[in-house]
């Protein structure tokens, strides 16, 4: 659209029209507007920008609302710095107004096209107002860093206890880039399928990394001066104590990222270089929790369904941290929905909320541990009990007793494979004859990365590799694939993960072709993963 003929209603009128549309569409409620007006407190920022910054209004919804009242298009990029990037525009002004000039003659990408100060400032600097296009707030934050790499997007607070600025919009006038940048990192991490975002305080920097497919990947390195303010923003998200900097803190919250609602778990620890934070991103259950969608083979999915149909006994899922044990048990709980069962769970922490499950979270301060919760459960007339983790002898023995007294017990355990499940439980003091009576099945699982289909590279099989296939009763393939790296996989060589599992009924060993390593080798034969990726399947 030609900006010369563009007619945008006066800012208050246009903002009111955008708010009305968002309320009619059910994106915002009147209470959200009232909350934003309370936070505004004389700030010059629009209410919609405030709602976006505090995570109530997603980037997509914000951009669509502005599109509705202005008729401007929404740009999807790519946002590449032009070779002749004009220096007539002050980067600090562009940062404060959330704008970018995409070429020498435009268009001008703006988060808020209603911002009259922005339009006047650009027209004064360039002598003409270029064509306007709307850019999503998260896209703008990432693009700004590419356009002006020497201009830090974050501005540290002026020190002391003022880190609490993050929820006060008056303070955000100065430090809003931190709010926007943290939101941009979380949004990008969610888009990339990251499970965790790490904010690591270093001696001279703040390192931001995403855990994607189980591996940490660098996302950004920011000046040391902003570290405390970034961590403070994360504390605000999780409702943690801003003034406490010498003890570890844990919290959880629900945030809106680009119109998508996510549960987050936050951990803060003090280090010698300052506080470090980890934010775990938890997808909503309806996206994850189906036995069919977990990636297991048909045989494993059928075996899991059979477990769900039992009325008593104990089922244990084994594997290291991050192998998806809890997700598997959650999918079993989802399968049990609507069957008229009383389901109780004890977890540390509760990662997902279920409407049909009474969930208890461990609290050392309250003296609530796994074993104590399980004893309470037995007096609560349950049908199914989920134990987040069998960590000690007391918990193991109470779980076994529950399964022997007519309850179905689902539990996780740190063990290498199904054979070690029995050994670990006996080591914890469970008598073998009781284990024989209650352990109906066990499963060991791992998550392995899949080779990027755009760049995987075939290579011949060596003699040592051939012997590995033969040992597991598999035909030796002529070639296998290994990782290479391309833009589609962020140069990692891998893209996505799948689950591998070995299943054992009543403590029996799985068939040779159904072990974790045998299944991993079958993935290698099909070119889906590499030998390097499955090399640790026999290790805890």
Secondary structure, 3 states (H helix, E strand, C coil): CCCCCCCCCCHHHHHHHHHHHHHHCCCCCHHHHHHHHHHHCCCCCCHHHHHHHCCCCCHHHHHHHHHHHHCCCECCCCCCCCCCCCCCCCHHHHHHHCEEECCCCCCEEECCCCCHHHHHHHHHHHCCCCCEEECCHHHHHHHHHHHCCCCCCCCCCCCHHHHHHHHCHHHHHHHHHHHHHHHHHHHHHHHCCCCEEEEEECCCEEEEEEEECCEEEEEEEEEHHHHHHHHHHHHHHCCCCCCCCCCCEEEEEEEEECCEEEEEEEEEEEECCEEEEEEEEECCHHHHCCHHHHCCCHHHHHHHHHHHCCCCEEEEEECCCCCCHHHHHHHHHHHCCCCCCCEEEEECCCCCCCCCCEEEECECCCCECHHHHHHHHHCCCCCEEEECCCCCHHHHHHHHHHHHCCCEEEEEECCCCHHHHHHHHHHCCCCHHHHHHHEEEEEEEEEEEEECCCCCEEEECCHHHHHHHHHCCCCCCCEEEECCCCHHHCCCCEEEEEEEEEEEECCCCCCHHHCHHHHHHHHHHCCCCCHHHHCCCCCC
